[in-house]
Amino acid sequence: MSRPQLQDAWQAMVILKKFSLKQVRDAIDHTTLSSLKTFAKRLVEEEAIAQYVDFEQVTYSVQNASYNPFEQSGINAVKAANSGRQRMWQSMRVLNEFDAGQVASTADVSLRSARSYISILKKAGFVFVVKHAPRQGSAIERAGETTIYRLLKNTGPKRPIPKTKGVFDANTNKLVKFRQIQRKKITMPAVTLGEAHDYR
């Protein structure tokens, strides 16, 4: 497994919290159980995850979510932004249904960055709103209520790249254009001079 693939595997584990290696493999699409076993063995030795054996079933749980097996320094701002979007995309693929807060926390980015990227993907039809956050009621009634999204287009492990007129899908090598917002035209009834109208 390459370093980016291992990074994806570790992020999937952190998001899932309790998992089997098959779940991790299914979440990231581009690895094998054999490679994941080797990686998991290393993480167990470093006490980043714990292993549980129940008869023939082997499962794991994350013990240290802040552990970073891939310490890097000197990453420029562009690479950092790109890797942030890659982590957000990976989070969305693993969670499938999510809010901006979940994406931000699991991808280790700001809430603003998560909302911005989700909004871009929504315009391109990659995600859609399952449940809108309430706009009415008191602050107490609306507390904890957020907009819930669901991933609609899970085309592969590579993050969709925002462009001027849409999103470039690196998995299909196609530009997905932003959807045009259809605005309803409001027509007012014609008023003839001298007519009496009751507006009560």
C-alpha positions as CSV (number, residue, x, y, z in Angstrom):
1,M,0.0,0.0,0.0
2,S,1.2,3.5,-0.8
3,R,1.4,6.2,1.9
4,P,-1.8,7.9,0.6
5,Q,-3.6,4.6,0.8
6,L,-2.4,4.0,4.3
7,Q,-3.5,7.5,5.3
8,D,-7.0,6.7,3.9
9,A,-7.1,3.5,5.8
10,W,-6.2,5.2,9.1
11,Q,-8.8,7.9,8.5
12,A,-11.5,5.3,7.8
13,M,-10.6,3.5,11.1
14,V,-10.8,6.7,13.1
15,I,-14.2,7.5,11.5
16,L,-15.6,4.0,12.1
17,K,-14.1,3.8,15.7
18,K,-15.0,0.1,15.9
19,F,-14.4,-1.9,12.8
20,S,-13.3,-5.1,11.0
21,L,-10.6,-4.9,8.3
22,K,-13.2,-5.9,5.7
23,Q,-15.2,-2.7,6.6
24,V,-12.1,-0.6,6.1
25,R,-11.3,-2.3,2.8
26,D,-14.9,-1.7,1.6
27,A,-14.7,2.0,2.7
28,I,-11.6,2.9,0.7
29,D,-11.9,0.6,-2.4
30,H,-8.2,0.5,-3.2
31,T,-6.5,-1.9,-0.9
32,T,-6.4,-5.6,0.1
33,L,-7.1,-7.4,3.4
34,S,-3.5,-8.7,3.4
35,S,-2.1,-5.1,3.3
36,L,-4.5,-3.9,6.0
37,K,-3.5,-6.8,8.3
38,T,0.1,-5.7,8.1
39,F,-0.9,-2.1,8.8
40,A,-3.2,-3.1,11.6
41,K,-0.5,-5.2,13.3
42,R,1.8,-2.1,13.3
43,L,-1.0,0.1,14.8
44,V,-1.7,-2.5,17.5
45,E,2.0,-2.6,18.4
46,E,2.0,1.2,18.7
47,E,-1.2,1.1,20.8
48,A,-3.1,3.2,18.3
49,I,-5.8,0.5,18.0
50,A,-6.8,-2.6,20.0
51,Q,-7.5,-6.0,18.6
52,Y,-10.4,-8.3,19.8
53,V,-10.7,-11.9,18.8
54,D,-14.1,-13.6,19.2
55,F,-13.8,-17.2,17.9
56,E,-12.9,-16.5,14.2
57,Q,-14.1,-12.9,14.2
58,V,-11.4,-10.3,14.5
59,T,-12.4,-6.7,15.2
60,Y,-10.6,-3.6,16.2
61,S,-11.2,-0.3,18.0
62,V,-9.4,3.0,17.9
63,Q,-7.6,3.7,21.2
64,N,-5.8,6.9,20.2
65,A,-7.6,8.9,17.5
66,S,-5.0,11.7,17.7
67,Y,-2.2,9.3,16.9
68,N,-0.5,10.2,13.6
69,P,1.5,7.4,11.9
70,F,2.4,9.9,9.1
71,E,4.0,12.9,10.7
72,Q,4.9,15.4,8.1
73,S,6.4,18.9,8.1
74,G,6.8,21.6,5.6
75,I,3.5,21.0,3.8
76,N,2.6,24.2,1.9
77,A,-0.9,25.7,2.1
78,V,-2.0,24.4,-1.3
79,K,-1.2,20.8,-0.3
80,A,-2.7,21.2,3.1
81,A,-6.0,22.5,1.5
82,N,-6.0,19.6,-1.0
83,S,-5.4,17.0,1.7
84,G,-8.1,18.5,3.8
85,R,-10.6,18.1,1.0
86,Q,-9.3,14.5,0.4
87,R,-10.0,13.8,4.1
88,M,-13.4,15.4,3.9
89,W,-14.3,13.3,0.8
90,Q,-13.1,10.2,2.6
91,S,-15.2,11.0,5.6
92,M,-18.3,11.5,3.4
93,R,-17.7,8.1,1.7
94,V,-17.3,6.3,5.0
95,L,-20.2,8.0,6.8
96,N,-22.5,8.2,3.8
97,E,-25.0,10.3,5.8
98,F,-23.5,13.2,7.7
99,D,-23.7,16.8,8.8
100,A,-21.0,19.5,8.4
101,G,-19.8,19.1,12.0
102,Q,-19.2,15.4,11.6
103,V,-17.2,15.9,8.4
104,A,-15.2,18.7,10.1
105,S,-14.3,16.7,13.2
106,T,-13.5,13.4,11.4
107,A,-11.4,15.1,8.7
108,D,-9.7,17.5,11.1
109,V,-10.7,20.7,9.3
110,S,-12.6,23.8,10.3
111,L,-16.4,23.8,10.2
112,R,-16.3,26.6,7.7
113,S,-14.2,24.5,5.3
114,A,-16.5,21.5,5.7
115,R,-19.6,23.7,5.0
116,S,-17.9,25.3,2.0
117,Y,-16.8,21.9,0.4
118,I,-20.2,20.3,1.1
119,S,-22.0,23.3,-0.5
120,I,-19.8,22.9,-3.7
121,L,-20.5,19.2,-3.9
122,K,-24.2,19.8,-3.4
123,K,-24.3,22.3,-6.3
124,A,-22.7,19.6,-8.5
125,G,-25.1,16.9,-7.4
126,F,-22.6,14.8,-5.4
127,V,-24.5,15.2,-2.1
128,F,-28.1,16.1,-1.4
129,V,-30.0,17.3,1.7
130,V,-31.9,14.6,3.6
131,K,-33.1,17.0,6.4
132,H,-32.9,20.7,6.6
133,A,-32.0,22.4,9.9
134,P,-35.1,24.1,11.4
135,R,-35.2,27.9,10.7
136,Q,-38.1,28.6,13.1
137,G,-38.6,28.2,16.8
138,S,-36.5,29.4,19.7
139,A,-32.7,28.9,20.0
140,I,-33.3,26.2,22.5
141,E,-35.7,24.3,20.2
142,R,-33.2,24.6,17.3
143,A,-30.2,23.6,19.5
144,G,-28.4,20.6,18.1
145,E,-30.4,20.5,15.0
146,T,-28.3,20.6,11.8
147,T,-28.7,20.0,8.1
148,I,-28.2,16.3,7.3
149,Y,-26.7,15.4,3.9
150,R,-26.3,12.1,2.1
151,L,-23.6,11.1,-0.5
152,L,-25.3,10.6,-3.8
153,K,-22.3,10.1,-6.1
154,N,-19.6,7.9,-4.6
155,T,-17.5,7.6,-7.8
156,G,-14.2,6.6,-6.1
157,P,-11.5,7.4,-3.6
158,K,-10.2,10.6,-5.3
159,R,-11.7,13.8,-4.1
160,P,-13.8,15.9,-6.5
161,I,-11.9,19.1,-7.4
162,P,-13.8,22.4,-7.5
163,K,-13.5,24.4,-10.7
164,T,-15.1,27.6,-12.0
165,K,-18.1,26.0,-13.7
166,G,-18.3,22.7,-11.8
167,V,-16.4,19.9,-10.1
168,F,-13.8,17.8,-11.8
169,D,-14.2,14.1,-10.9
170,A,-10.7,12.6,-10.9
171,N,-12.2,9.1,-10.7
172,T,-14.1,9.4,-14.0
173,N,-12.0,12.2,-15.5
174,K,-15.1,14.2,-16.2
175,L,-16.2,17.7,-15.3
176,V,-19.6,17.7,-13.6
177,K,-21.2,21.1,-14.2
178,F,-23.0,22.9,-11.4
179,R,-26.7,22.6,-11.5
180,Q,-28.7,25.7,-12.6
181,I,-31.0,26.9,-9.9
182,Q,-34.5,27.3,-11.3
183,R,-36.2,30.3,-9.9
184,K,-40.0,30.6,-10.0
185,K,-41.3,33.6,-11.7
186,I,-43.7,35.7,-9.7
187,T,-46.5,37.2,-11.8
188,M,-48.7,39.9,-10.5
189,P,-52.3,40.2,-11.8
190,A,-52.8,43.2,-14.1
191,V,-54.5,46.1,-12.5
192,T,-56.7,48.3,-14.6
193,L,-56.9,52.0,-13.7
194,G,-60.1,52.9,-12.0
195,E,-60.8,49.3,-10.7
196,A,-61.6,48.9,-7.0
197,H,-59.6,46.2,-5.2
198,D,-60.3,44.8,-1.8
199,Y,-57.0,44.0,-0.1
200,R,-58.4,43.1,3.3
